[in-house]
Amino acid sequence: MIPIDLKGKIAVVTGGGQGIGAETAALLAQAGCRVGVNYFKDSEGANLKRAKAVCDVIGDAAMAVEADVRDSEQVAAMFGAVEQTLGPVDIVVNNAGIIRDRTMKRMTHDEWQSVIDTNLTGVFNVCHHACERLADNGRIVNFSSIAAYAGFFGQSNYAAAKAGVSALTRVLSKELAKRGITVNAVAPGVVMTEMGQSIPEPVRAQMLHTIPLGRFGEAREVANVVLFLCSELATYVSGQTLHVSGGWWV
């Protein structure tokens, strides 16, 4: 048995209150990390409740930390809060994301911009601050998507943002290599999170026929790959986008 031991490491997981982010935060904690579970403040307080629920499961090794990743100043404050409470950050997982699906013809400027701002500029903001604050030999894992490669109908905003994440990942891996920091991305296929379940059933049925393993993914299966990339087993893996899609390739 080859254990993954991340004791003494501090991680930040953006959008860590639900779905793949929540699974990733919990799994990193099981491996020994202390984790900052980031959430975006909404008017109903639902995101805070979700982040706190994740922290309750993890225990004292976690803290909920607010930040809108679209806002650079809030991201800086997030890192400061985690550093003050948990310690210097070693691992960053850029999971926060939204969808606003619509055909190009009908898509509004706000629907385009909101997805780009969160899914791409948000990753830039977090990585920008991580460059200054991340410990040497640290880890950055960004979330791309199979959508960046498949070009799904009605997802020009989402696909463009996720393709940008993969490109950003390749560039940043070269810029941070001299400090031993690896930068990688994961590109999930269809995963049965809240976002995945929002796909209309007829579309999901059609997608299922294209997946060699014959099923949709689970959030834990994606989190397992993130854990690998954050571990000592992946010290020579950098600049890559790992597809976690059940063999679905386009």
MIVO-579420 format. One line per field, with one value per residue: residue in three letters; z, y, x of N, C-alpha, C in turn. Coordinates in Angstrom, 3 decimals, decimal comma, padded with zeros to 6 digits, m for minus. Example, Ala and Ser with C-alpha at 12.3 -4.5 7.8 and 13.67 -1.06 7.14 Angstrom:
! residues 2
resn <- ALA	SER $
n.Z <- 007,800	007,080 $
n.Y <- m005,690	m002,250 $
n.X <- 013,190	012,850 $
ca.Z <- 007,800	007,140 $
ca.Y <- m004,500	m001,060 $
ca.X <- 012,300	013,670 $
c.Z <- 007,800	007,870 $
c.Y <- m003,300	000,030 $
c.X <- 013,200	012,900 $
//
This chain:
! residues 250
resn <- MET	ILE	PRO	ILE	ASP	LEU	LYS	GLY	LYS	ILE	ALA	VAL	VAL	THR	GLY	GLY	GLY	GLN	GLY	ILE	GLY	ALA	GLU	THR	ALA	ALA	LEU	LEU	ALA	GLN	ALA	GLY	CYS	ARG	VAL	GLY	VAL	ASN	TYR	PHE	LYS	ASP	SER	GLU	GLY	ALA	ASN	LEU	LYS	ARG	ALA	LYS	ALA	VAL	CYS	ASP	VAL	ILE	GLY	ASP	ALA	ALA	MET	ALA	VAL	GLU	ALA	ASP	VAL	ARG	ASP	SER	GLU	GLN	VAL	ALA	ALA	MET	PHE	GLY	ALA	VAL	GLU	GLN	THR	LEU	GLY	PRO	VAL	ASP	ILE	VAL	VAL	ASN	ASN	ALA	GLY	ILE	ILE	ARG	ASP	ARG	THR	MET	LYS	ARG	MET	THR	HIS	ASP	GLU	TRP	GLN	SER	VAL	ILE	ASP	THR	ASN	LEU	THR	GLY	VAL	PHE	ASN	VAL	CYS	HIS	HIS	ALA	CYS	GLU	ARG	LEU	ALA	ASP	ASN	GLY	ARG	ILE	VAL	ASN	PHE	SER	SER	ILE	ALA	ALA	TYR	ALA	GLY	PHE	PHE	GLY	GLN	SER	ASN	TYR	ALA	ALA	ALA	LYS	ALA	GLY	VAL	SER	ALA	LEU	THR	ARG	VAL	LEU	SER	LYS	GLU	LEU	ALA	LYS	ARG	GLY	ILE	THR	VAL	ASN	ALA	VAL	ALA	PRO	GLY	VAL	VAL	MET	THR	GLU	MET	GLY	GLN	SER	ILE	PRO	GLU	PRO	VAL	ARG	ALA	GLN	MET	LEU	HIS	THR	ILE	PRO	LEU	GLY	ARG	PHE	GLY	GLU	ALA	ARG	GLU	VAL	ALA	ASN	VAL	VAL	LEU	PHE	LEU	CYS	SER	GLU	LEU	ALA	THR	TYR	VAL	SER	GLY	GLN	THR	LEU	HIS	VAL	SER	GLY	GLY	TRP	TRP	VAL $
n.Z <- 000,000	m000,868	000,833	000,829	002,211	003,531	005,740	007,664	005,526	003,986	002,468	m000,008	m001,221	m003,737	m004,117	m002,419	m001,051	m002,092	m004,276	m006,444	m005,310	m002,536	m002,065	m002,714	m000,785	001,545	001,050	000,838	003,463	004,767	004,003	005,558	005,326	006,367	005,696	003,832	003,153	000,619	m000,113	m001,915	m001,063	m000,830	m001,044	000,420	002,165	001,713	000,595	002,543	004,565	003,352	003,096	005,796	006,585	005,270	006,613	009,171	008,870	008,333	010,576	013,103	011,414	009,341	007,807	007,010	004,434	003,140	m000,168	m003,224	m006,144	m008,391	m007,637	m007,037	m004,698	m002,684	m002,973	m002,190	000,490	001,322	001,153	003,106	005,420	005,651	005,976	008,412	010,196	009,668	008,489	006,251	002,788	000,886	m001,124	m003,785	m005,033	m007,745	m008,065	m008,197	m010,056	m012,605	m014,627	m017,494	m019,658	m023,081	m026,491	m028,855	m030,391	m028,755	m026,361	m023,750	m023,162	m020,452	m019,618	m020,991	m019,932	m017,159	m016,820	m017,941	m016,195	m013,685	m014,144	m015,562	m015,255	m012,505	m011,853	m012,748	m010,900	m008,432	m008,926	m009,470	m006,977	m005,609	m006,722	m005,368	m002,753	m002,347	m001,035	m001,798	m003,936	m003,963	m004,888	m007,563	m008,686	m011,275	m012,538	m015,527	m018,246	m019,992	m021,741	m022,880	m024,939	m026,326	m027,212	m026,558	m027,458	m027,014	m025,083	m025,391	m023,825	m021,449	m022,481	m023,721	m021,502	m019,993	m021,771	m021,806	m019,182	m019,295	m021,028	m019,559	m017,443	m018,627	m019,283	m016,758	m015,422	m016,476	m015,690	m012,922	m012,444	m011,660	m008,965	m008,099	m008,044	m009,056	m011,655	m012,655	m014,442	m014,166	m016,174	m015,965	m017,127	m017,563	m014,453	m011,665	m010,060	m008,621	m010,760	m012,930	m012,849	m013,726	m016,433	m019,159	m019,240	m021,741	m023,123	m021,440	m021,678	m024,309	m024,138	m022,515	m024,149	m025,421	m023,676	m022,904	m020,524	m019,785	m017,886	m015,817	m014,084	m010,619	m007,978	m006,120	m007,559	m009,249	m007,353	m006,320	m008,296	m008,165	m005,602	m006,069	m007,801	m006,028	m004,401	m003,332	m005,209	m007,654	m008,442	m010,766	m012,636	m014,495	m015,943	m017,262	m018,496	m017,109	m018,143	m016,780	m017,407	m017,935	m020,189	m022,269	m025,096	m027,407 $
n.Y <- m001,196	002,206	005,030	008,288	011,071	014,075	015,554	018,478	020,178	022,980	023,788	025,489	025,489	026,587	027,418	025,387	024,343	022,585	019,801	018,707	020,273	020,153	017,414	017,253	018,938	017,495	015,093	015,902	016,720	014,260	013,146	014,523	017,285	020,689	022,724	025,461	026,281	027,687	030,004	031,655	034,566	034,622	036,078	034,645	033,151	030,520	029,380	029,786	028,143	025,662	025,530	025,587	023,193	021,351	021,904	021,122	018,381	017,819	018,881	020,355	020,896	022,483	025,536	027,845	030,187	033,295	034,612	036,302	035,078	036,566	039,000	040,578	041,763	040,603	037,972	038,177	038,839	036,478	034,609	035,797	035,444	032,648	032,080	033,376	031,898	029,121	028,775	029,169	028,754	025,757	024,339	024,892	024,724	025,353	025,442	026,774	027,665	028,483	027,996	029,292	028,549	029,005	029,468	030,968	032,908	033,753	034,361	036,632	039,557	039,766	037,105	035,858	037,273	036,872	034,169	033,991	035,764	034,448	031,740	031,877	034,415	034,401	032,184	033,184	035,347	033,993	032,387	034,404	035,672	033,432	032,966	034,704	033,892	031,178	028,301	027,150	024,297	023,803	023,144	023,644	023,143	023,327	023,658	022,494	021,370	018,788	020,069	022,076	020,855	019,396	021,183	021,698	022,168	025,336	026,222	028,190	030,215	028,860	026,789	028,298	029,602	027,405	026,245	028,287	028,051	025,653	026,475	028,589	027,092	025,595	027,627	028,810	026,688	026,610	029,067	028,855	026,724	026,876	027,190	024,783	024,361	022,697	022,852	021,951	020,730	019,432	017,799	017,179	014,847	014,377	014,757	013,663	015,963	018,849	020,629	018,888	017,454	019,335	019,253	018,660	015,740	014,246	015,090	014,213	011,453	011,052	011,816	009,778	007,564	008,004	007,528	005,408	003,825	003,655	005,013	007,901	010,132	010,257	012,648	012,086	010,532	012,329	013,990	012,226	012,221	014,837	014,766	012,992	014,632	016,566	015,289	013,599	011,692	012,813	014,478	014,963	015,706	018,184	021,061	019,771	018,661	016,590	014,261	013,264	011,298	008,885	007,673	009,045	010,816	013,439 $
n.X <- 000,848	000,556	000,639	m000,922	000,276	m000,386	000,127	000,586	000,364	m001,245	m004,265	m006,249	m009,472	m011,383	m014,836	m015,626	m017,776	m019,641	m020,502	m017,900	m015,918	m016,455	m016,067	m013,365	m012,172	m012,788	m011,422	m008,739	m008,405	m008,682	m006,316	m004,583	m004,332	m004,876	m007,637	m008,838	m012,028	m013,494	m016,139	m018,761	m020,451	m023,877	m027,182	m029,062	m027,589	m027,006	m024,707	m022,747	m023,777	m023,453	m020,652	m019,927	m021,068	m019,438	m017,064	m017,813	m017,929	m015,259	m013,950	m011,817	m009,729	m010,442	m011,637	m014,203	m014,125	m014,776	m014,986	m015,305	m014,291	m014,021	m013,165	m010,253	m009,204	m010,737	m009,906	m007,228	m007,639	m008,820	m006,684	m005,073	m006,642	m006,717	m004,008	m003,525	m005,074	m004,697	m002,167	000,742	m000,014	000,047	m001,195	m003,400	m006,631	m008,501	m011,674	m014,105	m016,978	m019,429	m022,405	m024,032	m025,909	m026,677	m027,632	m025,371	m026,654	m028,736	m027,570	m026,876	m024,853	m024,219	m024,557	m022,509	m020,260	m020,378	m019,786	m017,202	m015,900	m016,070	m015,206	m012,815	m011,374	m011,554	m009,949	m007,509	m007,209	m006,946	m004,675	m002,861	m002,464	m001,614	000,876	002,570	002,309	002,267	003,867	007,225	007,609	004,952	001,471	m000,769	m003,973	m006,169	m009,535	m010,567	m012,583	m014,376	m015,979	m014,489	m013,231	m015,115	m017,042	m019,826	m023,237	m024,658	m022,878	m020,882	m019,725	m018,951	m017,307	m015,291	m014,160	m013,195	m011,397	m009,564	m008,633	m007,159	m005,117	m003,972	m003,011	m000,926	000,906	001,446	002,599	005,150	006,158	006,303	007,908	010,614	010,503	009,713	007,012	004,160	001,746	m001,335	m004,253	m007,584	m009,979	m013,081	m015,589	m019,065	m020,390	m022,247	m023,082	m024,731	m024,604	m024,213	m026,589	m028,319	m028,357	m030,468	m032,537	m032,892	m030,595	m028,584	m028,945	m028,180	m025,498	m024,538	m024,274	m021,909	m019,852	m017,320	m017,059	m019,651	m021,185	m021,960	m019,720	m018,603	m018,373	m016,371	m014,598	m013,347	m012,189	m010,317	m008,340	m007,460	m006,346	m004,182	m002,635	m001,876	m000,151	002,928	003,289	003,047	005,128	006,532	004,753	003,404	001,850	m000,159	m003,372	m005,560	m007,849	m010,871	m013,058	m014,299	m013,303	m014,332	m013,727	m013,103 $
ca.Z <- 000,000	m000,935	001,408	000,511	003,491	003,355	007,058	007,722	004,362	004,050	001,153	m000,243	m002,281	m004,060	m004,351	m001,698	m000,241	m002,718	m005,441	m006,503	m004,357	m001,196	m002,019	m002,729	000,529	002,518	000,763	001,239	004,925	005,155	003,761	006,561	005,114	006,903	004,460	003,743	002,274	000,115	m000,591	m002,417	m000,239	m001,513	m000,193	001,310	003,086	001,456	000,343	003,840	005,251	002,717	003,467	007,208	006,672	004,889	007,713	010,296	008,587	008,433	011,959	013,406	010,367	008,232	008,078	005,898	004,147	002,096	m001,206	m004,596	m006,879	m009,441	m007,020	m006,632	m003,304	m001,831	m003,040	m001,331	001,868	001,583	001,464	004,388	006,500	005,791	006,529	009,811	011,018	009,438	008,156	004,844	001,884	000,054	m002,188	m004,230	m005,980	m008,345	m008,421	m008,310	m011,426	m012,855	m016,014	m017,985	m021,002	m024,065	m027,799	m029,138	m030,914	m027,681	m025,161	m023,449	m022,780	m019,035	m019,500	m021,424	m019,067	m015,813	m016,857	m018,132	m014,976	m012,606	m014,490	m016,093	m014,507	m011,117	m011,762	m012,826	m009,644	m007,389	m009,284	m009,363	m005,574	m005,199	m007,163	m004,347	m001,393	m002,261	m000,621	m002,809	m004,085	m003,765	m005,922	m008,038	m009,549	m011,833	m013,152	m016,893	m018,471	m021,312	m022,578	m023,596	m026,076	m027,058	m027,807	m026,418	m027,929	m026,008	m024,011	m025,904	m022,715	m020,550	m023,192	m023,905	m020,208	m019,572	m022,654	m021,282	m017,963	m019,695	m021,574	m018,428	m016,678	m019,308	m019,153	m015,368	m015,023	m016,868	m014,919	m011,515	m012,361	m010,972	m007,521	m007,806	m007,943	m010,208	m012,007	m013,532	m014,504	m014,414	m017,069	m015,757	m018,030	m016,859	m013,084	m011,122	m009,055	m008,895	m012,109	m013,877	m012,835	m014,391	m017,865	m019,470	m019,295	m023,088	m023,469	m020,646	m022,273	m025,517	m023,699	m021,908	m025,223	m025,900	m022,593	m022,970	m019,277	m019,717	m016,752	m015,473	m012,995	m009,266	m007,515	m005,415	m008,539	m009,692	m006,200	m006,207	m009,224	m007,570	m004,502	m006,687	m008,308	m004,868	m003,582	m003,727	m006,334	m008,901	m008,423	m012,116	m013,495	m014,482	m017,211	m017,912	m018,221	m017,000	m018,397	m015,874	m018,190	m018,257	m021,512	m023,269	m025,745	m028,597 $
ca.Y <- 000,000	003,465	006,057	009,706	011,767	015,524	016,183	019,713	020,999	023,846	023,875	026,326	024,954	027,563	026,738	024,125	023,996	021,629	019,064	018,231	021,051	019,605	016,114	017,499	019,457	016,400	014,108	016,494	016,665	012,863	012,881	015,242	018,739	021,649	023,200	026,620	025,971	028,974	030,103	032,956	035,026	034,887	036,816	033,733	032,506	029,080	028,945	029,725	026,933	024,503	025,516	025,209	021,767	020,649	022,086	020,303	017,002	017,739	019,149	021,514	021,088	023,258	026,807	028,438	031,495	033,968	035,432	036,241	034,927	037,593	040,222	040,327	042,168	039,575	036,793	038,469	038,731	035,046	034,022	036,331	034,814	031,258	032,111	033,786	030,870	027,775	028,809	029,431	027,842	024,879	023,740	025,679	024,030	026,305	024,685	027,629	027,824	028,605	027,841	030,122	027,991	029,559	029,539	032,233	033,858	034,248	034,668	038,046	039,933	039,435	035,655	035,581	037,865	036,296	032,885	034,292	036,398	033,467	030,500	032,122	035,502	033,941	031,341	034,104	036,088	033,102	032,034	035,621	035,828	032,235	033,104	035,437	033,397	029,723	027,783	026,412	022,900	023,736	022,553	024,317	022,311	024,101	022,853	022,686	020,560	018,187	021,046	022,865	020,072	018,874	022,261	021,371	023,126	026,282	026,461	028,946	030,916	027,882	026,116	029,255	029,811	026,208	026,130	029,266	027,504	024,697	027,237	029,269	026,067	025,267	028,757	029,006	025,591	026,988	030,232	028,502	025,504	027,103	027,082	023,435	024,346	022,088	023,428	021,032	020,890	018,251	018,079	016,157	014,671	014,665	014,254	013,872	017,012	019,714	021,164	017,806	017,089	020,382	018,946	018,014	014,285	013,725	015,386	013,296	010,112	011,068	011,839	008,493	006,633	008,301	007,261	003,995	003,105	003,442	005,677	009,217	010,113	010,697	013,721	011,505	010,026	013,484	014,409	011,306	012,665	016,064	014,323	012,494	015,748	017,318	014,415	013,332	010,762	013,574	015,540	015,205	015,976	019,613	021,616	018,809	018,600	015,179	014,050	012,311	011,305	007,550	007,304	009,900	011,727	014,003 $
ca.X <- 000,000	001,288	m000,237	m000,726	000,359	m000,255	000,150	001,350	000,067	m002,424	m004,890	m007,424	m010,318	m012,430	m016,108	m015,456	m018,936	m020,552	m020,058	m016,519	m015,135	m016,653	m015,388	m011,922	m011,793	m012,863	m010,388	m007,462	m008,357	m008,436	m004,889	m003,802	m004,328	m005,832	m008,258	m009,707	m013,158	m013,970	m017,520	m019,224	m021,567	m025,137	m028,127	m029,786	m026,662	m026,958	m023,326	m022,071	m024,248	m022,822	m019,238	m019,849	m021,384	m018,208	m016,116	m018,277	m017,528	m013,801	m013,561	m010,973	m008,722	m011,010	m012,293	m014,937	m013,540	m015,548	m014,347	m015,782	m013,034	m013,969	m012,658	m008,879	m008,990	m011,335	m009,034	m006,075	m008,110	m009,032	m005,381	m004,637	m007,408	m006,269	m002,647	m003,585	m005,721	m004,175	m000,746	001,064	m000,714	000,868	m002,000	m004,552	m007,512	m009,441	m012,868	m015,298	m017,434	m020,863	m022,831	m025,137	m026,000	m027,599	m026,996	m024,699	m027,632	m029,606	m026,793	m026,697	m023,489	m024,040	m024,392	m021,138	m019,248	m020,407	m019,078	m015,779	m015,380	m015,935	m014,519	m011,480	m010,730	m011,443	m008,752	m006,372	m007,070	m006,424	m003,302	m002,045	m002,068	m000,886	002,279	003,313	002,121	002,365	005,182	007,982	007,185	003,516	000,633	m001,969	m004,809	m007,272	m010,585	m011,023	m013,790	m014,491	m016,676	m013,484	m012,787	m016,274	m017,820	m021,244	m024,235	m025,137	m021,897	m019,735	m019,084	m018,333	m016,220	m014,196	m013,514	m012,471	m010,236	m008,618	m008,020	m006,121	m003,997	m003,345	m002,302	000,332	001,822	001,849	003,491	006,502	006,591	006,534	008,715	011,882	010,262	009,248	005,548	003,512	000,448	m002,054	m005,702	m008,399	m011,106	m014,107	m016,710	m020,315	m020,358	m023,577	m023,219	m025,881	m024,436	m024,444	m027,999	m029,089	m028,403	m031,749	m032,454	m032,617	m029,202	m027,761	m029,061	m027,359	m024,106	m024,187	m023,918	m020,553	m018,901	m016,941	m017,336	m021,092	m021,831	m021,456	m018,755	m018,955	m017,493	m015,221	m013,644	m012,570	m011,390	m009,180	m007,295	m006,907	m005,472	m002,954	m001,834	m001,375	000,683	004,309	003,279	002,923	006,139	007,057	003,592	003,103	001,421	m001,042	m004,804	m005,931	m009,273	m011,514	m014,305	m014,764	m012,839	m014,992	m012,787	m013,723 $
c.Z <- 000,000	m000,387	000,859	001,812	003,239	004,697	007,050	006,550	004,576	002,634	001,160	m001,413	m002,562	m004,447	m003,631	m000,910	m000,835	m003,848	m005,345	m005,515	m002,946	m001,041	m001,961	m001,376	001,563	002,308	001,132	002,758	005,418	004,970	004,707	006,409	006,092	005,711	004,685	002,708	001,838	m000,327	m001,047	m001,634	m001,099	m000,537	000,788	002,336	002,856	001,261	001,625	004,595	004,674	003,117	004,922	007,391	006,302	006,019	008,930	010,112	008,787	009,873	012,080	012,330	009,211	008,725	006,826	005,685	002,935	001,102	m002,515	m005,468	m008,027	m008,956	m006,449	m005,173	m002,341	m001,835	m002,154	000,139	002,263	001,953	002,826	005,557	006,733	006,420	008,014	010,702	010,897	009,167	006,679	003,925	001,007	m001,202	m002,506	m005,251	m006,461	m008,892	m008,698	m009,772	m011,508	m014,314	m016,289	m019,449	m021,845	m025,410	m028,001	m029,583	m029,800	m026,417	m024,982	m023,098	m021,328	m018,842	m019,962	m020,365	m017,690	m015,757	m017,050	m016,846	m013,861	m012,973	m015,023	m015,326	m013,036	m010,899	m011,845	m011,496	m008,550	m007,680	m009,137	m007,934	m005,073	m005,597	m006,091	m003,010	m001,257	m001,885	m001,797	m002,765	m003,810	m004,967	m006,269	m008,956	m009,973	m012,452	m014,552	m017,053	m019,835	m022,273	m023,396	m024,883	m026,937	m027,759	m027,759	m026,866	m026,772	m024,916	m024,514	m024,788	m021,817	m021,210	m023,372	m022,603	m019,816	m020,483	m022,207	m020,034	m018,314	m020,244	m020,476	m017,621	m017,304	m019,143	m017,724	m014,890	m015,370	m016,010	m013,472	m011,337	m011,561	m009,456	m007,132	m007,654	m009,207	m010,398	m013,017	m013,525	m014,609	m015,273	m016,874	m016,955	m017,294	m015,503	m012,433	m009,872	m009,379	m010,315	m013,151	m013,982	m013,502	m015,901	m018,162	m019,697	m020,703	m023,526	m022,708	m021,241	m023,522	m025,165	m023,210	m022,955	m025,703	m024,870	m022,588	m021,692	m019,000	m018,521	m016,574	m014,273	m011,665	m008,810	m006,853	m006,401	m009,110	m008,563	m006,007	m007,095	m008,721	m006,439	m005,029	m007,132	m007,183	m004,061	m004,107	m004,869	m007,674	m009,013	m009,806	m013,130	m013,397	m015,884	m017,950	m017,579	m018,259	m017,159	m017,489	m016,383	m018,574	m019,636	m022,625	m023,811	m027,059	m029,547 $
c.Y <- 001,249	004,573	007,442	010,473	013,248	016,254	017,405	020,639	021,795	024,012	024,885	025,724	025,972	026,817	025,411	023,661	022,965	020,888	018,577	018,985	020,511	018,258	016,288	017,991	018,339	015,392	014,631	016,457	015,251	012,497	013,676	016,747	019,453	022,456	024,464	026,346	027,294	028,894	031,526	033,364	035,333	035,475	035,912	033,053	031,010	028,593	028,864	028,460	025,687	024,402	025,094	023,721	020,922	020,726	021,256	018,847	016,841	017,922	020,358	021,815	021,938	024,576	027,254	029,848	032,101	034,686	035,217	036,202	035,928	038,867	039,959	040,675	041,138	038,300	036,986	038,329	037,278	034,370	034,503	035,673	033,382	031,213	032,443	032,670	029,508	027,735	029,068	028,344	027,077	024,413	024,650	024,858	025,023	025,566	025,560	027,813	027,913	028,256	028,785	029,732	028,692	029,591	030,914	033,303	034,510	034,670	036,170	038,310	039,559	037,938	035,222	036,024	037,232	034,967	033,096	034,858	035,386	032,340	030,697	033,230	035,135	033,071	032,206	034,810	035,225	032,730	033,230	035,829	034,616	032,320	033,759	034,708	031,896	029,302	027,117	024,939	022,709	023,139	023,495	023,345	023,139	023,167	023,345	021,840	019,911	019,137	021,889	022,174	019,595	019,967	021,988	022,518	024,029	026,627	027,232	029,665	029,957	027,204	027,034	029,474	028,607	025,920	027,101	028,777	026,517	025,416	027,963	028,288	025,746	026,386	028,871	027,894	025,910	028,136	029,881	027,294	025,698	027,044	025,703	023,321	023,713	022,709	022,507	021,363	019,517	018,679	016,976	016,050	015,069	013,967	014,601	014,754	017,792	020,278	020,094	017,427	018,138	020,169	018,233	016,516	013,737	013,948	014,454	011,890	010,004	011,041	010,472	007,488	006,837	007,974	005,779	003,205	002,962	004,047	007,062	009,105	010,531	011,729	013,167	011,020	011,152	013,963	013,508	011,742	013,953	015,701	013,803	013,643	016,591	016,539	014,305	012,328	011,492	014,692	015,876	015,394	017,464	020,074	020,750	019,069	017,132	015,050	012,946	012,144	009,929	007,078	008,118	010,879	012,195	014,538 $
c.X <- 000,885	000,390	000,086	m000,824	000,612	m000,277	001,061	001,098	m001,231	m002,964	m006,026	m008,174	m011,416	m013,700	m016,165	m016,656	m019,859	m019,874	m018,621	m015,646	m015,237	m015,957	m013,872	m011,446	m011,767	m011,738	m009,008	m007,309	m008,087	m006,970	m003,995	m003,762	m005,242	m006,339	m009,084	m010,777	m013,779	m015,433	m017,786	m020,467	m022,779	m026,136	m028,859	m028,879	m026,501	m025,524	m022,511	m022,481	m023,593	m021,356	m019,064	m020,143	m020,178	m017,193	m016,512	m017,872	m016,030	m013,334	m012,649	m009,933	m009,239	m011,579	m013,028	m014,404	m014,241	m014,643	m015,088	m014,542	m012,919	m013,308	m011,264	m008,621	m009,582	m010,489	m007,807	m006,459	m008,339	m007,718	m004,882	m005,340	m006,963	m004,881	m002,665	m004,112	m005,048	m002,682	m000,529	000,503	000,277	000,135	m003,172	m005,326	m008,559	m010,652	m014,088	m015,694	m018,943	m021,145	m023,999	m025,363	m027,062	m026,875	m026,378	m025,702	m028,433	m028,844	m026,648	m025,228	m023,225	m023,832	m022,996	m020,139	m019,215	m019,662	m017,580	m015,177	m015,137	m014,989	m013,108	m010,758	m010,584	m010,222	m007,496	m006,156	m006,454	m004,970	m002,364	m001,557	m001,288	000,585	003,139	003,339	002,326	003,785	005,883	007,577	005,691	002,797	m000,513	m002,692	m006,019	m008,307	m010,887	m012,291	m013,712	m015,194	m015,700	m013,054	m013,952	m017,061	m019,313	m022,146	m024,663	m024,147	m020,680	m018,995	m018,301	m017,136	m015,018	m013,432	m012,661	m011,278	m009,149	m007,913	m006,912	m004,897	m003,241	m002,496	m000,950	001,359	002,347	002,770	004,938	007,026	006,942	007,446	010,001	011,736	009,740	007,746	004,981	002,134	m000,208	m003,539	m006,351	m009,580	m012,145	m015,042	m017,980	m020,280	m021,692	m023,581	m024,491	m025,809	m024,730	m025,905	m028,882	m029,165	m029,718	m031,581	m032,213	m031,167	m028,273	m027,776	m028,207	m025,879	m023,651	m023,721	m022,479	m019,477	m018,548	m017,241	m018,827	m021,798	m021,254	m020,519	m019,357	m017,925	m016,236	m014,166	m012,779	m011,662	m010,179	m008,021	m006,648	m005,946	m004,142	m002,060	m001,247	m000,344	002,109	004,398	003,306	003,959	006,698	005,927	003,287	002,737	000,418	m002,519	m005,209	m007,443	m009,800	m012,931	m014,807	m014,367	m013,455	m013,981	m013,392	m012,660 $
//
